[in-house]
Amino acid sequence: MRILYLLIPMALGVIGVALWAFLWAVRTGQFDDLEGPAHRILMDDDDPRIPQCGRRQDDNKSLDDREN
């Protein structure tokens, strides 16, 4: 029975810390955009969509077609 005097305040302390962490996460915007980072990793904007060597060949073909 004496252990309850120790465990109840410890449990309330753990719940308080968890509640504080949840409120901190909500206030700092951790839950604002849940899907954006997952989609952002699939969109690699650093590399060009059409390789430059293939693009030049296509441009030359279109120029040849226009000349003929």
mmCIF file of the N, C-alpha and C atoms, coordinates in Angstrom:
data_MODEL
# 
_entry.id   MODEL 
# 
loop_
_atom_site.group_PDB 
_atom_site.id 
_atom_site.type_symbol 
_atom_site.label_atom_id 
_atom_site.label_alt_id 
_atom_site.label_comp_id 
_atom_site.label_asym_id 
_atom_site.label_entity_id 
_atom_site.label_seq_id 
_atom_site.pdbx_PDB_ins_code 
_atom_site.Cartn_x 
_atom_site.Cartn_y 
_atom_site.Cartn_z 
_atom_site.occupancy 
_atom_site.B_iso_or_equiv 
_atom_site.pdbx_formal_charge 
_atom_site.auth_seq_id 
_atom_site.auth_comp_id 
_atom_site.auth_asym_id 
_atom_site.auth_atom_id 
_atom_site.pdbx_PDB_model_num 
ATOM 1   N N  . MET A 1 1  ? 0.829  -1.197 0.000   1.00 0.00 ? 1  MET A N  1 
ATOM 2   C CA . MET A 1 1  ? 0.000  0.000  0.000   1.00 0.00 ? 1  MET A CA 1 
ATOM 3   C C  . MET A 1 1  ? 0.868  1.254  0.000   1.00 0.00 ? 1  MET A C  1 
ATOM 4   N N  . ARG A 1 2  ? 2.013  1.163  0.632   1.00 0.00 ? 2  ARG A N  1 
ATOM 5   C CA . ARG A 1 2  ? 2.883  2.331  0.684   1.00 0.00 ? 2  ARG A CA 1 
ATOM 6   C C  . ARG A 1 2  ? 3.461  2.671  -0.679  1.00 0.00 ? 2  ARG A C  1 
ATOM 7   N N  . ILE A 1 3  ? 3.579  1.637  -1.517  1.00 0.00 ? 3  ILE A N  1 
ATOM 8   C CA . ILE A 1 3  ? 4.149  1.877  -2.838  1.00 0.00 ? 3  ILE A CA 1 
ATOM 9   C C  . ILE A 1 3  ? 3.259  2.774  -3.687  1.00 0.00 ? 3  ILE A C  1 
ATOM 10  N N  . LEU A 1 4  ? 1.966  2.783  -3.414  1.00 0.00 ? 4  LEU A N  1 
ATOM 11  C CA . LEU A 1 4  ? 1.053  3.654  -4.155  1.00 0.00 ? 4  LEU A CA 1 
ATOM 12  C C  . LEU A 1 4  ? 1.370  5.123  -3.910  1.00 0.00 ? 4  LEU A C  1 
ATOM 13  N N  . TYR A 1 5  ? 1.863  5.457  -2.749  1.00 0.00 ? 5  TYR A N  1 
ATOM 14  C CA . TYR A 1 5  ? 2.224  6.845  -2.458  1.00 0.00 ? 5  TYR A CA 1 
ATOM 15  C C  . TYR A 1 5  ? 3.423  7.288  -3.314  1.00 0.00 ? 5  TYR A C  1 
ATOM 16  N N  . LEU A 1 6  ? 4.190  6.340  -3.754  1.00 0.00 ? 6  LEU A N  1 
ATOM 17  C CA . LEU A 1 6  ? 5.314  6.651  -4.647  1.00 0.00 ? 6  LEU A CA 1 
ATOM 18  C C  . LEU A 1 6  ? 4.909  6.572  -6.122  1.00 0.00 ? 6  LEU A C  1 
ATOM 19  N N  . LEU A 1 7  ? 4.122  5.556  -6.478  1.00 0.00 ? 7  LEU A N  1 
ATOM 20  C CA . LEU A 1 7  ? 3.798  5.333  -7.885  1.00 0.00 ? 7  LEU A CA 1 
ATOM 21  C C  . LEU A 1 7  ? 2.798  6.353  -8.442  1.00 0.00 ? 7  LEU A C  1 
ATOM 22  N N  . ILE A 1 8  ? 1.857  6.782  -7.648  1.00 0.00 ? 8  ILE A N  1 
ATOM 23  C CA . ILE A 1 8  ? 0.853  7.739  -8.153  1.00 0.00 ? 8  ILE A CA 1 
ATOM 24  C C  . ILE A 1 8  ? 1.507  9.076  -8.509  1.00 0.00 ? 8  ILE A C  1 
ATOM 25  N N  . PRO A 1 9  ? 2.340  9.661  -7.656  1.00 0.00 ? 9  PRO A N  1 
ATOM 26  C CA . PRO A 1 9  ? 2.999  10.901 -8.102  1.00 0.00 ? 9  PRO A CA 1 
ATOM 27  C C  . PRO A 1 9  ? 3.941  10.697 -9.276  1.00 0.00 ? 9  PRO A C  1 
ATOM 28  N N  . MET A 1 10 ? 4.607  9.547  -9.344  1.00 0.00 ? 10 MET A N  1 
ATOM 29  C CA . MET A 1 10 ? 5.477  9.287  -10.497 1.00 0.00 ? 10 MET A CA 1 
ATOM 30  C C  . MET A 1 10 ? 4.650  9.178  -11.777 1.00 0.00 ? 10 MET A C  1 
ATOM 31  N N  . ALA A 1 11 ? 3.514  8.523  -11.718 1.00 0.00 ? 11 ALA A N  1 
ATOM 32  C CA . ALA A 1 11 ? 2.653  8.401  -12.897 1.00 0.00 ? 11 ALA A CA 1 
ATOM 33  C C  . ALA A 1 11 ? 2.111  9.757  -13.312 1.00 0.00 ? 11 ALA A C  1 
ATOM 34  N N  . LEU A 1 12 ? 1.735  10.579 -12.339 1.00 0.00 ? 12 LEU A N  1 
ATOM 35  C CA . LEU A 1 12 ? 1.254  11.914 -12.672 1.00 0.00 ? 12 LEU A CA 1 
ATOM 36  C C  . LEU A 1 12 ? 2.371  12.744 -13.299 1.00 0.00 ? 12 LEU A C  1 
ATOM 37  N N  . GLY A 1 13 ? 3.595  12.567 -12.841 1.00 0.00 ? 13 GLY A N  1 
ATOM 38  C CA . GLY A 1 13 ? 4.742  13.270 -13.425 1.00 0.00 ? 13 GLY A CA 1 
ATOM 39  C C  . GLY A 1 13 ? 4.987  12.844 -14.863 1.00 0.00 ? 13 GLY A C  1 
ATOM 40  N N  . VAL A 1 14 ? 4.908  11.567 -15.142 1.00 0.00 ? 14 VAL A N  1 
ATOM 41  C CA . VAL A 1 14 ? 5.114  11.061 -16.506 1.00 0.00 ? 14 VAL A CA 1 
ATOM 42  C C  . VAL A 1 14 ? 3.998  11.571 -17.422 1.00 0.00 ? 14 VAL A C  1 
ATOM 43  N N  . ILE A 1 15 ? 2.774  11.562 -16.924 1.00 0.00 ? 15 ILE A N  1 
ATOM 44  C CA . ILE A 1 15 ? 1.656  12.074 -17.725 1.00 0.00 ? 15 ILE A CA 1 
ATOM 45  C C  . ILE A 1 15 ? 1.833  13.564 -17.992 1.00 0.00 ? 15 ILE A C  1 
ATOM 46  N N  . GLY A 1 16 ? 2.300  14.294 -16.982 1.00 0.00 ? 16 GLY A N  1 
ATOM 47  C CA . GLY A 1 16 ? 2.538  15.722 -17.168 1.00 0.00 ? 16 GLY A CA 1 
ATOM 48  C C  . GLY A 1 16 ? 3.603  15.996 -18.213 1.00 0.00 ? 16 GLY A C  1 
ATOM 49  N N  . VAL A 1 17 ? 4.683  15.251 -18.193 1.00 0.00 ? 17 VAL A N  1 
ATOM 50  C CA . VAL A 1 17 ? 5.750  15.424 -19.193 1.00 0.00 ? 17 VAL A CA 1 
ATOM 51  C C  . VAL A 1 17 ? 5.236  15.072 -20.584 1.00 0.00 ? 17 VAL A C  1 
ATOM 52  N N  . ALA A 1 18 ? 4.465  14.003 -20.708 1.00 0.00 ? 18 ALA A N  1 
ATOM 53  C CA . ALA A 1 18 ? 3.921  13.611 -22.010 1.00 0.00 ? 18 ALA A CA 1 
ATOM 54  C C  . ALA A 1 18 ? 2.953  14.663 -22.531 1.00 0.00 ? 18 ALA A C  1 
ATOM 55  N N  . LEU A 1 19 ? 2.126  15.210 -21.659 1.00 0.00 ? 19 LEU A N  1 
ATOM 56  C CA . LEU A 1 19 ? 1.188  16.264 -22.062 1.00 0.00 ? 19 LEU A CA 1 
ATOM 57  C C  . LEU A 1 19 ? 1.943  17.519 -22.493 1.00 0.00 ? 19 LEU A C  1 
ATOM 58  N N  . TRP A 1 20 ? 2.974  17.874 -21.760 1.00 0.00 ? 20 TRP A N  1 
ATOM 59  C CA . TRP A 1 20 ? 3.790  19.043 -22.135 1.00 0.00 ? 20 TRP A CA 1 
ATOM 60  C C  . TRP A 1 20 ? 4.445  18.822 -23.508 1.00 0.00 ? 20 TRP A C  1 
ATOM 61  N N  . ALA A 1 21 ? 4.987  17.631 -23.731 1.00 0.00 ? 21 ALA A N  1 
ATOM 62  C CA . ALA A 1 21 ? 5.629  17.341 -25.021 1.00 0.00 ? 21 ALA A CA 1 
ATOM 63  C C  . ALA A 1 21 ? 4.619  17.390 -26.162 1.00 0.00 ? 21 ALA A C  1 
ATOM 64  N N  . PHE A 1 22 ? 3.410  16.888 -25.935 1.00 0.00 ? 22 PHE A N  1 
ATOM 65  C CA . PHE A 1 22 ? 2.376  16.920 -26.975 1.00 0.00 ? 22 PHE A CA 1 
ATOM 66  C C  . PHE A 1 22 ? 1.978  18.356 -27.286 1.00 0.00 ? 22 PHE A C  1 
ATOM 67  N N  . LEU A 1 23 ? 1.755  19.155 -26.254 1.00 0.00 ? 23 LEU A N  1 
ATOM 68  C CA . LEU A 1 23 ? 1.371  20.550 -26.475 1.00 0.00 ? 23 LEU A CA 1 
ATOM 69  C C  . LEU A 1 23 ? 2.499  21.323 -27.154 1.00 0.00 ? 23 LEU A C  1 
ATOM 70  N N  . TRP A 1 24 ? 3.729  21.048 -26.791 1.00 0.00 ? 24 TRP A N  1 
ATOM 71  C CA . TRP A 1 24 ? 4.871  21.707 -27.439 1.00 0.00 ? 24 TRP A CA 1 
ATOM 72  C C  . TRP A 1 24 ? 4.907  21.355 -28.931 1.00 0.00 ? 24 TRP A C  1 
ATOM 73  N N  . ALA A 1 25 ? 4.674  20.094 -29.252 1.00 0.00 ? 25 ALA A N  1 
ATOM 74  C CA . ALA A 1 25 ? 4.698  19.665 -30.652 1.00 0.00 ? 25 ALA A CA 1 
ATOM 75  C C  . ALA A 1 25 ? 3.570  20.317 -31.443 1.00 0.00 ? 25 ALA A C  1 
ATOM 76  N N  . VAL A 1 26 ? 2.403  20.438 -30.848 1.00 0.00 ? 26 VAL A N  1 
ATOM 77  C CA . VAL A 1 26 ? 1.276  21.067 -31.544 1.00 0.00 ? 26 VAL A CA 1 
ATOM 78  C C  . VAL A 1 26 ? 1.552  22.546 -31.751 1.00 0.00 ? 26 VAL A C  1 
ATOM 79  N N  . ARG A 1 27 ? 2.072  23.231 -30.762 1.00 0.00 ? 27 ARG A N  1 
ATOM 80  C CA . ARG A 1 27 ? 2.327  24.675 -30.877 1.00 0.00 ? 27 ARG A CA 1 
ATOM 81  C C  . ARG A 1 27 ? 3.448  24.997 -31.850 1.00 0.00 ? 27 ARG A C  1 
ATOM 82  N N  . THR A 1 28 ? 4.423  24.117 -32.008 1.00 0.00 ? 28 THR A N  1 
ATOM 83  C CA . THR A 1 28 ? 5.526  24.385 -32.933 1.00 0.00 ? 28 THR A CA 1 
ATOM 84  C C  . THR A 1 28 ? 5.228  23.919 -34.345 1.00 0.00 ? 28 THR A C  1 
ATOM 85  N N  . GLY A 1 29 ? 4.034  23.371 -34.586 1.00 0.00 ? 29 GLY A N  1 
ATOM 86  C CA . GLY A 1 29 ? 3.632  23.019 -35.944 1.00 0.00 ? 29 GLY A CA 1 
ATOM 87  C C  . GLY A 1 29 ? 4.131  21.680 -36.429 1.00 0.00 ? 29 GLY A C  1 
ATOM 88  N N  . GLN A 1 30 ? 4.393  20.767 -35.540 1.00 0.00 ? 30 GLN A N  1 
ATOM 89  C CA . GLN A 1 30 ? 4.880  19.451 -35.947 1.00 0.00 ? 30 GLN A CA 1 
ATOM 90  C C  . GLN A 1 30 ? 3.815  18.648 -36.681 1.00 0.00 ? 30 GLN A C  1 
ATOM 91  N N  . PHE A 1 31 ? 2.529  18.966 -36.463 1.00 0.00 ? 31 PHE A N  1 
ATOM 92  C CA . PHE A 1 31 ? 1.444  18.194 -37.075 1.00 0.00 ? 31 PHE A CA 1 
ATOM 93  C C  . PHE A 1 31 ? 0.742  18.979 -38.174 1.00 0.00 ? 31 PHE A C  1 
ATOM 94  N N  . ASP A 1 32 ? 1.289  20.092 -38.618 1.00 0.00 ? 32 ASP A N  1 
ATOM 95  C CA . ASP A 1 32 ? 0.619  20.914 -39.625 1.00 0.00 ? 32 ASP A CA 1 
ATOM 96  C C  . ASP A 1 32 ? 0.569  20.230 -40.981 1.00 0.00 ? 32 ASP A C  1 
ATOM 97  N N  . ASP A 1 33 ? 1.681  19.716 -41.460 1.00 0.00 ? 33 ASP A N  1 
ATOM 98  C CA . ASP A 1 33 ? 1.741  19.098 -42.782 1.00 0.00 ? 33 ASP A CA 1 
ATOM 99  C C  . ASP A 1 33 ? 2.286  17.687 -42.634 1.00 0.00 ? 33 ASP A C  1 
ATOM 100 N N  . LEU A 1 34 ? 1.396  16.723 -42.578 1.00 0.00 ? 34 LEU A N  1 
ATOM 101 C CA . LEU A 1 34 ? 1.832  15.349 -42.348 1.00 0.00 ? 34 LEU A CA 1 
ATOM 102 C C  . LEU A 1 34 ? 2.226  14.645 -43.643 1.00 0.00 ? 34 LEU A C  1 
ATOM 103 N N  . GLU A 1 35 ? 1.670  15.048 -44.787 1.00 0.00 ? 35 GLU A N  1 
ATOM 104 C CA . GLU A 1 35 ? 1.937  14.353 -46.036 1.00 0.00 ? 35 GLU A CA 1 
ATOM 105 C C  . GLU A 1 35 ? 2.989  15.047 -46.891 1.00 0.00 ? 35 GLU A C  1 
ATOM 106 N N  . GLY A 1 36 ? 3.243  16.299 -46.652 1.00 0.00 ? 36 GLY A N  1 
ATOM 107 C CA . GLY A 1 36 ? 4.187  17.052 -47.474 1.00 0.00 ? 36 GLY A CA 1 
ATOM 108 C C  . GLY A 1 36 ? 5.593  16.476 -47.506 1.00 0.00 ? 36 GLY A C  1 
ATOM 109 N N  . PRO A 1 37 ? 6.217  16.193 -46.364 1.00 0.00 ? 37 PRO A N  1 
ATOM 110 C CA . PRO A 1 37 ? 7.558  15.621 -46.417 1.00 0.00 ? 37 PRO A CA 1 
ATOM 111 C C  . PRO A 1 37 ? 7.606  14.258 -47.101 1.00 0.00 ? 37 PRO A C  1 
ATOM 112 N N  . ALA A 1 38 ? 6.552  13.487 -46.989 1.00 0.00 ? 38 ALA A N  1 
ATOM 113 C CA . ALA A 1 38 ? 6.536  12.172 -47.649 1.00 0.00 ? 38 ALA A CA 1 
ATOM 114 C C  . ALA A 1 38 ? 6.500  12.324 -49.162 1.00 0.00 ? 38 ALA A C  1 
ATOM 115 N N  . HIS A 1 39 ? 5.792  13.329 -49.661 1.00 0.00 ? 39 HIS A N  1 
ATOM 116 C CA . HIS A 1 39 ? 5.724  13.553 -51.102 1.00 0.00 ? 39 HIS A CA 1 
ATOM 117 C C  . HIS A 1 39 ? 6.947  14.305 -51.609 1.00 0.00 ? 39 HIS A C  1 
ATOM 118 N N  . ARG A 1 40 ? 7.520  15.156 -50.750 1.00 0.00 ? 40 ARG A N  1 
ATOM 119 C CA . ARG A 1 40 ? 8.656  15.972 -51.162 1.00 0.00 ? 40 ARG A CA 1 
ATOM 120 C C  . ARG A 1 40 ? 9.880  15.103 -51.481 1.00 0.00 ? 40 ARG A C  1 
ATOM 121 N N  . ILE A 1 41 ? 10.025 13.974 -50.810 1.00 0.00 ? 41 ILE A N  1 
ATOM 122 C CA . ILE A 1 41 ? 11.175 13.111 -51.063 1.00 0.00 ? 41 ILE A CA 1 
ATOM 123 C C  . ILE A 1 41 ? 11.057 12.447 -52.432 1.00 0.00 ? 41 ILE A C  1 
ATOM 124 N N  . LEU A 1 42 ? 9.852  12.312 -52.964 1.00 0.00 ? 42 LEU A N  1 
ATOM 125 C CA . LEU A 1 42 ? 9.669  11.705 -54.277 1.00 0.00 ? 42 LEU A CA 1 
ATOM 126 C C  . LEU A 1 42 ? 9.907  12.694 -55.409 1.00 0.00 ? 42 LEU A C  1 
ATOM 127 N N  . MET A 1 43 ? 9.793  13.999 -55.118 1.00 0.00 ? 43 MET A N  1 
ATOM 128 C CA . MET A 1 43 ? 9.971  15.022 -56.138 1.00 0.00 ? 43 MET A CA 1 
ATOM 129 C C  . MET A 1 43 ? 11.378 15.585 -56.054 1.00 0.00 ? 43 MET A C  1 
ATOM 130 N N  . ASP A 1 44 ? 12.252 15.106 -56.899 1.00 0.00 ? 44 ASP A N  1 
ATOM 131 C CA . ASP A 1 44 ? 13.632 15.554 -56.903 1.00 0.00 ? 44 ASP A CA 1 
ATOM 132 C C  . ASP A 1 44 ? 13.768 16.643 -57.952 1.00 0.00 ? 44 ASP A C  1 
ATOM 133 N N  . ASP A 1 45 ? 13.770 17.880 -57.520 1.00 0.00 ? 45 ASP A N  1 
ATOM 134 C CA . ASP A 1 45 ? 13.824 19.005 -58.447 1.00 0.00 ? 45 ASP A CA 1 
ATOM 135 C C  . ASP A 1 45 ? 15.244 19.390 -58.814 1.00 0.00 ? 45 ASP A C  1 
ATOM 136 N N  . ASP A 1 46 ? 16.241 18.758 -58.219 1.00 0.00 ? 46 ASP A N  1 
ATOM 137 C CA . ASP A 1 46 ? 17.628 19.103 -58.517 1.00 0.00 ? 46 ASP A CA 1 
ATOM 138 C C  . ASP A 1 46 ? 18.037 18.635 -59.904 1.00 0.00 ? 46 ASP A C  1 
ATOM 139 N N  . ASP A 1 47 ? 17.593 17.470 -60.329 1.00 0.00 ? 47 ASP A N  1 
ATOM 140 C CA . ASP A 1 47 ? 17.965 16.937 -61.636 1.00 0.00 ? 47 ASP A CA 1 
ATOM 141 C C  . ASP A 1 47 ? 16.964 17.410 -62.690 1.00 0.00 ? 47 ASP A C  1 
ATOM 142 N N  . PRO A 1 48 ? 17.438 17.736 -63.875 1.00 0.00 ? 48 PRO A N  1 
ATOM 143 C CA . PRO A 1 48 ? 16.489 18.112 -64.923 1.00 0.00 ? 48 PRO A CA 1 
ATOM 144 C C  . PRO A 1 48 ? 15.652 16.905 -65.339 1.00 0.00 ? 48 PRO A C  1 
ATOM 145 N N  . ARG A 1 49 ? 14.439 17.129 -65.733 1.00 0.00 ? 49 ARG A N  1 
ATOM 146 C CA . ARG A 1 49 ? 13.528 16.035 -66.077 1.00 0.00 ? 49 ARG A CA 1 
ATOM 147 C C  . ARG A 1 49 ? 13.939 15.372 -67.398 1.00 0.00 ? 49 ARG A C  1 
ATOM 148 N N  . ILE A 1 50 ? 14.444 16.156 -68.345 1.00 0.00 ? 50 ILE A N  1 
ATOM 149 C CA . ILE A 1 50 ? 14.892 15.611 -69.619 1.00 0.00 ? 50 ILE A CA 1 
ATOM 150 C C  . ILE A 1 50 ? 16.407 15.746 -69.670 1.00 0.00 ? 50 ILE A C  1 
ATOM 151 N N  . PRO A 1 51 ? 17.128 14.658 -69.886 1.00 0.00 ? 51 PRO A N  1 
ATOM 152 C CA . PRO A 1 51 ? 18.590 14.761 -69.954 1.00 0.00 ? 51 PRO A CA 1 
ATOM 153 C C  . PRO A 1 51 ? 19.005 15.687 -71.100 1.00 0.00 ? 51 PRO A C  1 
ATOM 154 N N  . GLN A 1 52 ? 20.087 16.422 -70.896 1.00 0.00 ? 52 GLN A N  1 
ATOM 155 C CA . GLN A 1 52 ? 20.528 17.405 -71.870 1.00 0.00 ? 52 GLN A CA 1 
ATOM 156 C C  . GLN A 1 52 ? 20.930 16.754 -73.187 1.00 0.00 ? 52 GLN A C  1 
ATOM 157 N N  . CYS A 1 53 ? 21.626 15.589 -73.175 1.00 0.00 ? 53 CYS A N  1 
ATOM 158 C CA . CYS A 1 53 ? 22.063 14.970 -74.428 1.00 0.00 ? 53 CYS A CA 1 
ATOM 159 C C  . CYS A 1 53 ? 20.866 14.498 -75.244 1.00 0.00 ? 53 CYS A C  1 
ATOM 160 N N  . GLY A 1 54 ? 19.851 13.924 -74.624 1.00 0.00 ? 54 GLY A N  1 
ATOM 161 C CA . GLY A 1 54 ? 18.658 13.499 -75.336 1.00 0.00 ? 54 GLY A CA 1 
ATOM 162 C C  . GLY A 1 54 ? 17.864 14.680 -75.837 1.00 0.00 ? 54 GLY A C  1 
ATOM 163 N N  . ARG A 1 55 ? 17.897 15.756 -75.113 1.00 0.00 ? 55 ARG A N  1 
ATOM 164 C CA . ARG A 1 55 ? 17.155 16.947 -75.509 1.00 0.00 ? 55 ARG A CA 1 
ATOM 165 C C  . ARG A 1 55 ? 17.773 17.575 -76.753 1.00 0.00 ? 55 ARG A C  1 
ATOM 166 N N  . ARG A 1 56 ? 19.102 17.578 -76.826 1.00 0.00 ? 56 ARG A N  1 
ATOM 167 C CA . ARG A 1 56 ? 19.777 18.153 -78.004 1.00 0.00 ? 56 ARG A CA 1 
ATOM 168 C C  . ARG A 1 56 ? 19.476 17.343 -79.251 1.00 0.00 ? 56 ARG A C  1 
ATOM 169 N N  . GLN A 1 57 ? 19.463 16.012 -79.108 1.00 0.00 ? 57 GLN A N  1 
ATOM 170 C CA . GLN A 1 57 ? 19.167 15.179 -80.259 1.00 0.00 ? 57 GLN A CA 1 
ATOM 171 C C  . GLN A 1 57 ? 17.753 15.426 -80.749 1.00 0.00 ? 57 GLN A C  1 
ATOM 172 N N  . ASP A 1 58 ? 16.835 15.589 -79.807 1.00 0.00 ? 58 ASP A N  1 
ATOM 173 C CA . ASP A 1 58 ? 15.456 15.871 -80.213 1.00 0.00 ? 58 ASP A CA 1 
ATOM 174 C C  . ASP A 1 58 ? 15.365 17.239 -80.877 1.00 0.00 ? 58 ASP A C  1 
ATOM 175 N N  . ASP A 1 59 ? 16.111 18.203 -80.370 1.00 0.00 ? 59 ASP A N  1 
ATOM 176 C CA . ASP A 1 59 ? 16.088 19.537 -80.965 1.00 0.00 ? 59 ASP A CA 1 
ATOM 177 C C  . ASP A 1 59 ? 16.654 19.505 -82.386 1.00 0.00 ? 59 ASP A C  1 
ATOM 178 N N  . ASN A 1 60 ? 17.739 18.741 -82.591 1.00 0.00 ? 60 ASN A N  1 
ATOM 179 C CA . ASN A 1 60 ? 18.321 18.624 -83.930 1.00 0.00 ? 60 ASN A CA 1 
ATOM 180 C C  . ASN A 1 60 ? 17.367 17.943 -84.896 1.00 0.00 ? 60 ASN A C  1 
ATOM 181 N N  . LYS A 1 61 ? 16.649 16.933 -84.420 1.00 0.00 ? 61 LYS A N  1 
ATOM 182 C CA . LYS A 1 61 ? 15.682 16.243 -85.276 1.00 0.00 ? 61 LYS A CA 1 
ATOM 183 C C  . LYS A 1 61 ? 14.565 17.191 -85.679 1.00 0.00 ? 61 LYS A C  1 
ATOM 184 N N  . SER A 1 62 ? 14.101 17.968 -84.741 1.00 0.00 ? 62 SER A N  1 
ATOM 185 C CA . SER A 1 62 ? 13.010 18.890 -85.064 1.00 0.00 ? 62 SER A CA 1 
ATOM 186 C C  . SER A 1 62 ? 13.493 19.969 -86.030 1.00 0.00 ? 62 SER A C  1 
ATOM 187 N N  . LEU A 1 63 ? 14.765 20.394 -85.910 1.00 0.00 ? 63 LEU A N  1 
ATOM 188 C CA . LEU A 1 63 ? 15.308 21.371 -86.847 1.00 0.00 ? 63 LEU A CA 1 
ATOM 189 C C  . LEU A 1 63 ? 15.434 20.760 -88.240 1.00 0.00 ? 63 LEU A C  1 
ATOM 190 N N  . ASP A 1 64 ? 15.881 19.482 -88.313 1.00 0.00 ? 64 ASP A N  1 
ATOM 191 C CA . ASP A 1 64 ? 15.998 18.798 -89.600 1.00 0.00 ? 64 ASP A CA 1 
ATOM 192 C C  . ASP A 1 64 ? 14.626 18.625 -90.247 1.00 0.00 ? 64 ASP A C  1 
ATOM 193 N N  . ASP A 1 65 ? 13.627 18.317 -89.457 1.00 0.00 ? 65 ASP A N  1 
ATOM 194 C CA . ASP A 1 65 ? 12.272 18.167 -89.992 1.00 0.00 ? 65 ASP A CA 1 
ATOM 195 C C  . ASP A 1 65 ? 11.748 19.494 -90.540 1.00 0.00 ? 65 ASP A C  1 
ATOM 196 N N  . ARG A 1 66 ? 12.094 20.561 -89.877 1.00 0.00 ? 66 ARG A N  1 
ATOM 197 C CA . ARG A 1 66 ? 11.630 21.871 -90.335 1.00 0.00 ? 66 ARG A CA 1 
ATOM 198 C C  . ARG A 1 66 ? 12.309 22.273 -91.651 1.00 0.00 ? 66 ARG A C  1 
ATOM 199 N N  . GLU A 1 67 ? 13.587 21.896 -91.765 1.00 0.00 ? 67 GLU A N  1 
ATOM 200 C CA . GLU A 1 67 ? 14.319 22.265 -92.981 1.00 0.00 ? 67 GLU A CA 1 
ATOM 201 C C  . GLU A 1 67 ? 13.821 21.480 -94.197 1.00 0.00 ? 67 GLU A C  1 
ATOM 202 N N  . ASN A 1 68 ? 13.404 20.225 -93.986 1.00 0.00 ? 68 ASN A N  1 
ATOM 203 C CA . ASN A 1 68 ? 12.963 19.394 -95.115 1.00 0.00 ? 68 ASN A CA 1 
ATOM 204 C C  . ASN A 1 68 ? 11.546 19.659 -95.408 1.00 0.00 ? 68 ASN A C  1 
# 
